[in-house]
């Protein structure tokens, strides 16, 4: 690997992170000015802004015929968001989950994950299917904004300033926010091109397929804004932002990133067989796993965060073993299938049963 390729990769990644930060800051301030609450900002503006690198990379890859990176980036980012980001955030401090997330947004995340998997079963997500997915993100955003406007604007401003700080006022403030958004978008476009070019060059040098690079290096790289946002929010105790950012990002990745990438591709977006057979199923599985974990006490506990991180390490190890044709892959797969997965299911079932019993004791009427 030559120095120029590495510089291209790192510089592109830096531009993506800086561009996402500028985009999030400007868009969040504009959203708060029209009375959108911090939870909805976390689910939409922050989540969509931090997912802008995924959008830029996947659309650019799709237009250049690099479907392996485009699809791998979305699937890998969604797996990374849940297992790594939520795991690391919960390890710092247990994350309290709002009932809206459990009752509305997480089921939506599960539903769109299953929908994307079904669409991929024929090996391609067509342009019409892409437009259907993209229409879904428009409907989801409109619903959240309308729902959030029911809150009083004064309450929204107070919550916003507590979580995001003071914002510039008047025309000068609006122009500054628009400049941040425009500058962020420019950096995202340039950064995505450099990152993809660097990642493809590295894949060719080390002999690893573009699918694996998309699922790991590109997915983790484009998810760094989500990492920073959720971990910082967790440290500051802003749990709505920490969890809402991940859930909203995953919804955005499927509906907008995957949808738009398929819509702009002349022949639709080809789904690599390895992703269709394994990684897309993992994406659905981790989305479904959120529901019982979120439901147990309306929080993600530290031990659940460790569990998430452990599973991400196991998933990455599987990709590496599979890509290199390591002889230890069958033993590793059997250990996961016959020991780790059943043990995890048992632990979650016990935790859920214990939580339901605790709630029953609290709500049970006392006899006179």
Number of C-alpha atoms within 10 A of each C-alpha: 12 9 8 10 18 16 14 20 25 18 18 25 26 20 22 35 26 19 28 30 21 24 29 28 19 26 21 24 25 19 18 22 16 13 20 29 26 28 26 23 27 27 28 27 27 30 30 29 30 31 30 31 33 31 29 24 30 31 28 22 23 26 16 11 16 19 27 24 30 35 31 26 33 30 28 27 31 31 27 29 25 25 25 24 27 31 28 20 26 28 22 16 18 20 25 19 20 17 13 11 22 18 12 10 19 22 16 19 24 22 16 22 27 19 15 21 20 13 16 22 14 13 14 19 26 23 20 13 21 27 19 16 24 22 15 19 20 13 10 16 16 12 11 18 18 11 13 19 14 11 13 12 17 10 12 21 21 15 16 24 14 12 16 14 11 12 19 13 11 8 9 10 15 17 13 14 23 18 15 21 22 16 17 25 22 15 21 28 21 18 27 30 20 22 29 26 16 23 23 20 19 20 18 12 11 9 11 15 15 22 26 24 23 29 27 22 17 32 28 23 23 29 28 22 24 28 24 17 23 29 25 17 19 24 14 12 16 20 26 23 26 32 32 27 31 29 28 27 33 33 28 33 28 27 27 28 32 29 30 25 31 31 25 18 22 12 13 20 30 21 22 18 16 11 23 18 13 10 21 26 16 18 25 22 15 20 25 18 16 20 17 15 20 22 18 19 18 18 19 24 21 18 13 22 26 18 17 24 21 14 20 20 13 15 18 15 14 19 18 16 16 15 14 12 10 11 10 11 17 13 10 14 14 11 12 17 12 10 11 14 13 12 13 13 12 12 13 17 15 12 16 18 13 14 16 15 12 12 12 11 11 10 9 8 8 7 4 3
